[in-house]
């Protein structure tokens, strides 16, 4: 299946083998992912848990959203503006450059078109309506971050991509020209005129099938111009690497950290809302916009649990929280306060969205810790 992508080979594979994170067979994290690290009494979710979806894992109706098109047509006042388009997909406008992160317009986070985690609602704006993009970032190769139909369409535009070691093989298989792909190891940087993008450590894993675990790298990314610096976590757990990232690449005007898709038995390969607040503090401040929530049901928690925890706890930590609606552009230095807009969505126990075992395989490929 084309959606699975392609394994790295040739010069791409040689670059992988030269990485300090490569063990000879796969990439490894700097810190171990220990199942049960958060809750030693927690048991992994069963196949039945995924099939039943649990209590309030899906919203009963669409989330409030707005069209960003009018705002995008106007220049930013501050030079830095960000639009959350769902899950980890953001349009970052930074001093005249437009950067799209982990673009997913597909209906499911899955290699299959009929089964797998289905998005709660469409992206607020069609892919073809995006303004010209200067760079696309793909943090790693999981289906909720690297989406075949989206990449296939973006490839037709000629936009350049920056990604982690090995992921370029998938991009090329999906139609992106090889000379439009820049693969980065941790701490490597690529310059696009006045914009610098740097790959940084994260704690996660990779793979799109049953036989390619950790054969490509996973990364966080930093965007820097002469005026602003932005951090994008990709998928990651909490480690002391955030302090190293702060010291080497900070300070940050905006940090975008993942907060959903966590289960206690999976260990620290996702942040969750509490650890995201700790990570934001370790990064040294800057406005914090949470991502990786409100779009797909990838774990057992309620769909709005990350938002509620952040809304309650952020004021106690001193972290400046940004929680715009879907599609609502926001300039970090102009945003004040958080409106709990998600509470307008009434929730019920939904009908199952995963119909077959194949859907569970797709879910576990994104959520099961291997290290």
N, C-alpha and C positions, 0 to 999 in steps of 0.2 A: 504493500500500500504506500502511495506517495506521501500520505500524511505522517508516516513514521520517520521520514527523512532519510539521511544517508550517513554512514560512518566516516569519520575523518580518514584520509589516506594521503599518500605522497608528501609534499612539502608541509601540508597542514599537520599531518601526523608527526613529522619530524619536529615541528615547533612544539607540539604537545610533549614529546619525549624530552625536550630540553627544559621543560618547566620544573621548578623545584617542588611543585605540588604533585608531580606524577611519580607513581610508585613502580612503574613498569607494566602495570595492568590497568590502573585507574587513577583518578584523582582522589586525594584525601583532604579532609578538613585539617585546619591547624589544631582544632580542639575536638575531642570525641563527642559524637552525638550519643547520649546514653538514654535508652528508653526508660521511662519512669522517673526521669530526673526531677520533673516538677511534682509528681505525685507517685510515690512508691507503691501505693495501693491501687492505682488505676490499671485497668485491664484494657488491652487494645479493643477497638470496636470490631464487632463481628460483621459477617456478610449481611446478616439480618438487620443489624443496626443501619447499615447503608441503605438497604432496601426500604426500611421503614421511614427513613429520613429523620426520625426523632421529633421532638416537640419544638415547633416554631423554627425549624431550620429554613423555611421559606417564607417570604412575606405573602400575604393573601392578595395583594394588589401591587401595582407599579409604584416604584419609589418616585418622589417628586423630582423632576428634572427640568432643565431649561435649555434652550438653544443658545450656544455660544457664538453664533455666526456674526451677529451685530457687534459684539464686543471684540471679536477677532479682527473685524474690519477697521477697528480704531487702534492707534498706537497706545502702548502702555504709558502711564504717567511716570512710573518709577523705573522702568526698564526690565522689571521682573514680574511675570504673571504666569499663573498655572491654572490649568483646567483639568479636573478629575473627570474622566470619561467612563469610569467603571473599572473595578478590580485594580490592576496595576498599570492601567493605560492612562497616561497623562500627556497633555500637550504643555510643554514648558517653553515659554517665551522669555528668552534671556538676552537682553541687550541687542535686539535685532535678529536673533537666531531662533528658529523654532525646532524643538527637539521632541520627538514622540517616543515614549517609553513603552516597552512590552505591549505592542499593539495587538489587541484581540477584539475583532468584530464578529467572530464566528458565534453561532448559536450555542455551541457546546464546547467545554474544555475537555476534548476527547479526540481520539483518532477516528471515531465513528460519527456518522452524520445523524444517526437515529437514537443512539444511546450514549449515556455519559452525563456528567453534570451540566445542566441547562441553565443559561443565564436568565436572571430574573426578568429582564426586559431589554429591548434593543439599546444600543449605544445612542446617546442623545443626538448625535449628528452622523449622517452617513459617511462612510470612508471617503467617497468621491467628493464630498463637500469640504474636506479639510483644506486649509490654505496651504501654499507651498511649504514643504517640510525640508529643513536643512540636514537633519540627521535622525535616524531611527536607532534606538538602543534596544537590544535584546539581552536581558541579564542571564538567562539560562534556557534550557530547551524543554521544560515542562509545558504541557499543553495549555495551561492557563496563562502562559507567558509567550509562547511561540506557537502561533496559530497559522496553519497551512493556508486556508483561503485568504486570510488577511495579508500574509507575506506575498502570496502569489499576485494579489492586486497591487500591492505597494511596489513590487518588482518592476511593474510596467512603467512606473513613474521615473525610474532612474535615481531614486533617492539613495544616498550612501547609508550603510549600516555600520555600527560599532557593536561588538559582541564579545563574548568570552571565548577562550581557546576551544577550537573544535566545533563550535556552533555554526561556524561559517559553512560547514559541509551541508547542514540542513538548509541553510539559506540558499546556497547554490542549487541544491536539488529542487527547491521551490521556485526557482527562476531568477534569483538575484545574480547579476553578473559578478564574477569573481573580483573584478577590479573595483567593485563598489562595497566590498566587505573588508573591514578591518577587525582582526581578532586580537584581543589583548589578554595578556597574563596580568596577575595582580601587580599593581603599582606601575604598569606600563601606561603611557599616555599617547594620545593621538590628537593632532591639532588640525582643525578645520578653520582656516583663516584666523579670526579672532576668538574662536571657541576652542577650548581644550577639554577633552574628555579623558578621564582616567579610570581604569578598572581598579577596584579595591577589594579587600577580603570580604567574604561572607561565609556563613556556616549553613550549608544546605547539602544538596546532592543533585544528580541529574539522571536523565534517561527518558526515552520515549517508548521503549519496548521492554521485553523481559530479558534481553541479552546485552543491553548496552548501558548498564548501570555505571554512572560516574566516568564514562569515557569522554565526556566533555566537561568543561569547567563551568562554575557558577560564580557570579561576581555581583558586587555593588558597583555603583558608578558615581563619579563626581564630575559635574559640569562647572567650568570656570571661564569667566571673561575678566577683563580688567576691572569691572565694577561689581560683579556678583559671583557667588559660589553656591552650588546646589548639590545636595546629596540624595541619591536614590538607592534604596536598600536592595532592590530585587527581593528574593526570598532569603531569610537568614534567621538564625537564632542569636541569642545574646552572648557575646564574648567580650573579652578585653580588647579585641581588635578595634572596637569603636574608639577607644582612646588613642590608638595608634593612627587611625584615620583622621581624627581631630588634629593631632599634633602634626601630621604630615601634609594634610590637605585642607584643613579648616582655616579660619572659622567659616560657618555656613550661614547664609541668609535664609535658607529654606531646607528642611530635611523631610523627605518623604519615606515613611517607614511602614512596612507591612504589619497588619494587626489581626488578621483573621486566618481561618483554616488551621487551627491548632487543636490538638488533643493531648491531654496530660500524659498519656502513655508513650507518645512519640518523642519525648525529649526535646532538646533545644535545637530544632531545625526550623522552627518558626518562632516569631517573637511573641505574638499575642499582645493585647493592649497594655498589660502591666509592664512587661519587659520592654515594650516599645517606648514607654515613658522613660524607663531607665536608660535606654539607648539614646534617646533624644538628649538627655542630660549629659551622658558620656561624650556625645558629639560636640558639646560645648554651647548648646543653645541654637537659636534660629527658630523661626516659625516651624511648627510640626504639622504636616498634613498626612493623615493616615490613609493607607491604600490597602489593597488585597482584602477587601470586605465588600458586602452589599451587592454582590454580582453573581457569585456561584456559591452553592452549598458544598463545601469540601471537607467539613468536619462535623462533629456532633453538636456544636454549640448553636444557640439561637442566632438567627441571621443578624440581629441588631445588638448582640452582646458586646462586640468590640466597641461600638459607638457609645453604649451606655456606660461601660467601664471608663472609657476615656473622658466622657463628659463629667463623670463624678470625680475622678481622681486627678485629672490634669490641673485643676486649680490648686490642689494641695501640693503639687510638686513644683509649681512655678513655670511649667512648660507652657508656652504660648500655642494654643491649639487652633488649627484651621480645619473646619469641617464644612466646606461648601457643598451645595447640592450637586447632583450629577449635572455636568455641563455648565456649571456656574464659574466663569473665570474669576480669579481672585488675585489681587496683588498683596503679597505678605505684609508689606509695611503700611498698608491701608486698612487691613482687616482688624476688627475689634469685636471680641465676644463670639460665642457660638450659639446658634439657634438649633435646638434639637429637632430638626425637620423630620427626621426618621420616625418620630413618634406619631406622625400623622398617618402612618401606614398601619392599619389594623392587621393583626396576624391571627392565623388559625393553624391547627394541625393540618398540613396539606396532604394531598395524595402523593404516593411515591412518584419520583421523577426518573428513577433508575429502573429500567425494565428488565435487564438481563445481567448475567454475570460479566459480560463484556464491559458493561458500564462500570462495574466495580473494579475491574482490572485497570481501567483508565483512571479512576479515582485514586486507587492505591499507588499507581505509577507516579502520582504527584504528591502523595501524602505519607508514604511509608518510609521511615528513616532507614538508610543503609549506610553503614560506615565501618 
